Amino acid sequence: MTFPIAIIVAVVILLLIAAVLAIHVINQYETGVVFRLGRVRGVKKPGLAVIIPVIDRMPKVSMRIITMPIQSQGIITRDNVSVDISAVAYFRVVDAVKSVVAIENVYSAIDQIAQTTLRKVVGQHTLDETLAETDVINSGIREILDMTTVEWGVEVTLVELKDIQLPDSMKRAMARQAEAEREKRAKIIAAEGESLAAAALGDASDTMMAHPLALQLRNLQTLVELGVDKNTTVVFPAPLMSTISELGAFLARETASANATRESKAPGAAVLNHQLLGGGGPDRASTGSQ
């Protein structure tokens, strides 16, 4: 009785081991590649998969997008500036069979080729282009990687430069350049302001030449502005006295002109005033002769 029970137990254990080896669960983001006696027999979709133990082997391949950092490395740009650049690459497996059969370790291979491609592409650009045209560099790296990794069943979806470290001397030089640019813009703006102010003063001088009294009124306004500050000393410009005399003469001429206009409009009143003052007349002359 003991021997048959041992056989049954052994058979059950073997069946359990066979079930464990034969039955596999493939996750939604995975694909199983089935090898039978060393040859590819097909792929298994997500779900429950059954293979023949010992005869079949089924490695699982993740189909998700994988993020791979590209470590920082020293790169010499086209204008002979040494910079340290790190990047990050995003890729995913599109052909599970190729990713297993065509290359031994696809992740290590992509890491190495991404580093060499980064060095090659950045070396073809100057420092200014590297800093300003990162999109162009990213696109160039991705295109080169796609051409190589397509044979491995891998698609590179995105490559981004993550960090660019410049030498300290280059940082100081760029800071001086930026400061010089700001000073240049400030001087240009100041020069444009002076040009506009000079043009406005030219227009004002033309107006004052056409109207001399405008200049004198401006002098009076300047005196008023000086008086607002509560100054104990008031400076009178030399042309001010002549201005006052010119204003007086102008007012006298205007008064004389107004009086002459009124006399010309009333001639009868002028004759009467002359007779009353002793100017004589026809009747007075005839009385004297008698």
C-alpha positions as CSV (number, residue, x, y, z in Angstrom):
1,M,0.0,0.0,0.0
2,T,2.8,2.4,0.7
3,F,4.4,2.0,-2.7
4,P,1.3,2.8,-4.8
5,I,0.6,5.8,-2.6
6,A,4.2,7.1,-3.2
7,I,3.7,6.6,-6.9
8,I,0.5,8.6,-6.9
9,V,2.0,11.4,-4.9
10,A,5.0,11.5,-7.3
11,V,2.7,11.6,-10.3
12,V,0.6,14.4,-8.7
13,I,3.7,16.4,-8.0
14,L,5.0,15.9,-11.6
15,L,1.6,17.0,-12.9
16,L,1.7,20.1,-10.7
17,I,5.2,21.0,-11.9
18,A,4.1,20.4,-15.5
19,A,1.1,22.7,-15.0
20,V,3.3,25.4,-13.5
21,L,5.7,25.2,-16.4
22,A,3.0,24.9,-19.0
23,I,0.5,27.6,-17.9
24,H,1.6,31.3,-18.1
25,V,-0.3,34.5,-17.6
26,I,0.7,37.3,-20.1
27,N,-0.1,40.8,-18.9
28,Q,-1.9,43.4,-21.1
29,Y,1.3,45.3,-21.8
30,E,3.3,42.2,-22.7
31,T,3.7,39.8,-25.7
32,G,5.1,36.3,-25.4
33,V,7.5,34.9,-28.0
34,V,7.3,31.1,-28.1
35,F,10.4,29.1,-29.0
36,R,10.0,25.4,-29.6
37,L,13.2,23.4,-29.7
38,G,15.1,26.7,-30.3
39,R,12.9,27.9,-33.2
40,V,10.3,30.7,-33.1
41,R,6.8,29.1,-33.2
42,G,4.8,32.3,-32.8
43,V,3.7,34.9,-30.3
44,K,1.2,34.8,-27.5
45,K,-1.3,37.6,-26.9
46,P,-2.2,38.9,-23.4
47,G,-4.1,36.4,-21.3
48,L,-3.7,32.8,-20.4
49,A,-1.1,30.9,-22.5
50,V,-0.2,27.2,-22.5
51,I,3.0,25.8,-23.7
52,I,4.7,22.4,-23.7
53,P,7.0,22.1,-20.7
54,V,10.7,21.5,-21.4
55,I,10.1,21.7,-25.2
56,D,8.8,25.2,-25.4
57,R,10.3,28.4,-24.0
58,M,8.4,31.7,-23.9
59,P,10.2,35.0,-22.9
60,K,7.9,38.0,-22.4
61,V,8.5,41.3,-24.0
62,S,7.1,44.6,-22.6
63,M,5.4,46.7,-25.3
64,R,5.2,49.8,-23.2
65,I,7.1,53.0,-23.8
66,I,10.4,52.9,-22.0
67,T,12.2,55.9,-20.6
68,M,16.0,55.7,-20.9
69,P,18.2,58.4,-19.6
70,I,21.4,59.1,-21.6
71,Q,24.1,59.9,-19.2
72,S,26.0,63.2,-19.3
73,Q,29.1,63.2,-21.5
74,G,31.7,65.7,-22.7
75,I,31.1,66.8,-26.3
76,I,33.1,69.3,-28.4
77,T,30.9,71.5,-30.6
78,R,31.8,72.6,-34.1
79,D,33.3,75.9,-32.7
80,N,35.6,73.9,-30.3
81,V,33.7,74.5,-27.1
82,S,33.5,71.6,-24.6
83,V,30.1,71.1,-23.0
84,D,28.6,68.3,-20.9
85,I,25.2,67.2,-22.3
86,S,22.7,64.7,-21.0
87,A,19.5,63.6,-22.6
88,V,16.6,61.2,-22.3
89,A,15.2,58.9,-24.9
90,Y,11.7,57.3,-25.2
91,F,11.2,54.1,-27.2
92,R,8.9,51.1,-27.4
93,V,9.1,47.7,-28.9
94,V,6.9,47.3,-32.0
95,D,8.1,43.8,-33.1
96,A,8.5,41.4,-30.2
97,V,10.2,38.7,-32.3
98,K,12.8,41.0,-33.7
99,S,13.6,42.5,-30.3
100,V,14.4,39.0,-29.0
101,V,16.0,37.4,-32.1
102,A,17.8,40.3,-33.8
103,I,19.8,41.6,-30.8
104,E,20.9,40.2,-27.5
105,N,20.1,43.1,-25.2
106,V,18.1,45.8,-26.9
107,Y,18.1,48.2,-23.9
108,S,21.9,48.3,-23.6
109,A,22.2,48.6,-27.4
110,I,19.9,51.6,-27.5
111,D,21.7,53.2,-24.6
112,Q,25.1,52.9,-26.4
113,I,23.9,54.1,-29.8
114,A,22.0,57.0,-28.2
115,Q,25.2,58.2,-26.6
116,T,27.2,58.0,-29.8
117,T,24.5,59.6,-31.9
118,L,24.2,62.5,-29.4
119,R,27.9,63.1,-29.6
120,K,27.8,63.0,-33.4
121,V,24.8,65.3,-33.9
122,V,25.9,67.9,-31.3
123,G,29.4,68.0,-32.8
124,Q,27.9,69.2,-36.1
125,H,26.5,72.4,-34.4
126,T,28.0,75.4,-32.8
127,L,27.4,76.3,-29.2
128,D,24.8,79.0,-30.1
129,E,22.9,76.5,-32.3
130,T,23.0,73.9,-29.6
131,L,21.5,76.3,-27.1
132,A,18.9,77.9,-29.4
133,E,18.0,75.0,-31.8
134,T,17.4,72.1,-29.4
135,D,14.4,71.0,-31.4
136,V,16.5,70.5,-34.5
137,I,19.1,68.5,-32.5
138,N,16.4,66.3,-31.0
139,S,14.8,65.6,-34.3
140,G,18.2,64.7,-35.8
141,I,19.0,62.3,-33.0
142,R,15.6,60.6,-33.3
143,E,15.9,60.1,-37.0
144,I,19.3,58.5,-36.8
145,L,18.2,56.2,-34.0
146,D,15.0,55.2,-35.9
147,M,17.1,54.2,-38.9
148,T,19.2,51.8,-36.8
149,T,16.6,50.5,-34.3
150,V,14.0,49.6,-36.9
151,E,16.0,46.4,-37.6
152,W,15.7,45.6,-33.9
153,G,11.9,45.9,-33.8
154,V,12.1,49.1,-31.7
155,E,10.7,52.6,-32.5
156,V,12.3,55.7,-30.9
157,T,9.3,58.0,-30.2
158,L,11.1,61.0,-28.7
159,V,14.6,62.3,-27.7
160,E,15.1,65.4,-25.6
161,L,18.2,67.2,-24.4
162,K,17.9,67.3,-20.6
163,D,20.8,69.3,-19.4
164,I,23.6,71.4,-20.9
165,Q,26.5,72.3,-18.7
166,L,28.9,75.0,-19.9
167,P,32.4,75.8,-18.6
168,D,32.7,78.6,-16.0
169,S,34.8,80.7,-18.4
170,M,32.1,80.4,-21.1
171,K,29.4,81.3,-18.6
172,R,31.2,84.5,-17.7
173,A,31.8,85.4,-21.4
174,M,28.1,84.9,-22.2
175,A,27.2,87.0,-19.2
176,R,29.4,89.8,-20.5
177,Q,27.9,89.5,-23.9
178,A,24.4,89.7,-22.6
179,E,25.3,92.8,-20.6
180,A,26.8,94.4,-23.6
181,E,23.7,93.7,-25.6
182,R,21.5,95.3,-23.0
183,E,23.8,98.4,-22.9
184,K,23.6,98.6,-26.7
185,R,19.8,98.5,-26.7
186,A,19.8,101.1,-23.9
187,K,22.0,103.5,-25.9
188,I,20.0,103.0,-29.0
189,I,16.8,103.8,-27.2
190,A,18.4,106.9,-25.6
191,A,19.6,108.1,-29.0
192,E,16.2,107.6,-30.5
193,G,14.7,109.7,-27.7
194,E,17.2,112.5,-28.2
195,S,16.5,112.5,-31.9
196,L,12.7,112.8,-31.3
197,A,13.3,115.5,-28.7
198,A,15.6,117.4,-31.1
199,A,12.9,117.2,-33.8
200,A,10.3,118.5,-31.3
201,L,12.6,121.4,-30.3
202,G,13.1,122.2,-34.0
203,D,9.4,122.5,-34.5
204,A,9.0,124.6,-31.4
205,S,11.8,127.0,-32.6
206,D,10.1,127.4,-36.0
207,T,6.9,128.3,-34.2
208,M,8.7,130.9,-32.0
209,M,10.4,132.4,-35.1
210,A,7.0,132.8,-36.7
211,H,5.6,134.3,-33.5
212,P,8.2,136.3,-31.6
213,L,5.9,136.9,-28.6
214,A,5.7,133.2,-28.0
215,L,9.4,133.2,-27.0
216,Q,8.7,136.0,-24.5
217,L,5.7,134.2,-23.1
218,R,7.9,131.2,-22.6
219,N,10.4,133.3,-20.7
220,L,7.6,134.5,-18.4
221,Q,6.5,130.9,-17.8
222,T,10.0,130.0,-16.8
223,L,10.0,132.8,-14.2
224,V,6.7,131.5,-12.9
225,E,8.2,128.0,-12.6
226,L,11.2,129.3,-10.7
227,G,8.9,131.1,-8.3
228,V,7.1,127.9,-7.4
229,D,10.2,126.5,-5.8
230,K,10.3,129.3,-3.2
231,N,13.7,130.5,-4.3
232,T,15.2,133.5,-2.5
233,T,17.0,134.6,-5.7
234,V,15.2,135.3,-8.9
235,V,17.3,135.5,-12.1
236,F,15.8,137.7,-14.8
237,P,17.1,136.9,-18.3
238,A,18.6,139.8,-20.2
239,P,16.0,139.7,-23.0
240,L,13.2,140.1,-20.4
241,M,13.7,143.9,-20.0
242,S,13.5,144.4,-23.8
243,T,10.5,142.1,-23.8
244,I,8.7,144.3,-21.3
245,S,9.6,147.4,-23.3
246,E,8.4,145.7,-26.5
247,L,5.2,144.7,-24.9
248,G,4.7,148.4,-23.7
249,A,5.4,149.8,-27.1
250,F,3.0,147.2,-28.6
251,L,0.2,148.2,-26.2
252,A,0.9,151.9,-26.9
253,R,0.6,151.4,-30.7
254,E,-2.6,149.4,-30.2
255,T,-4.1,152.2,-28.1
256,A,-3.1,155.0,-30.6
257,S,-4.5,152.9,-33.4
258,A,-7.8,152.4,-31.6
259,N,-8.1,156.2,-30.9
260,A,-7.4,157.1,-34.5
261,T,-10.1,154.7,-35.6
262,R,-12.7,156.3,-33.3
263,E,-11.8,159.8,-34.5
264,S,-12.1,158.8,-38.2
265,K,-15.6,157.4,-37.5
266,A,-16.8,160.8,-36.0
267,P,-15.6,163.9,-38.1
268,G,-18.4,166.2,-37.0
269,A,-17.4,166.0,-33.4
270,A,-13.9,166.9,-34.3
271,V,-14.9,170.2,-36.1
272,L,-17.1,171.2,-33.2
273,N,-14.3,170.7,-30.8
274,H,-12.0,172.9,-33.0
275,Q,-14.6,175.7,-33.0
276,L,-15.0,175.6,-29.3
277,L,-11.3,175.8,-28.8
278,G,-11.2,179.1,-30.7
279,G,-10.6,177.9,-34.2
280,G,-13.2,180.5,-35.5
281,G,-15.7,180.1,-38.3
282,P,-17.6,181.9,-41.1
283,D,-20.0,183.7,-38.8
284,R,-17.3,185.0,-36.5
285,A,-15.3,186.4,-39.5
286,S,-18.3,188.4,-40.9
287,T,-19.1,190.0,-37.5
288,G,-15.6,191.3,-37.2
289,S,-15.7,193.0,-40.6
290,Q,-18.8,195.0,-39.6
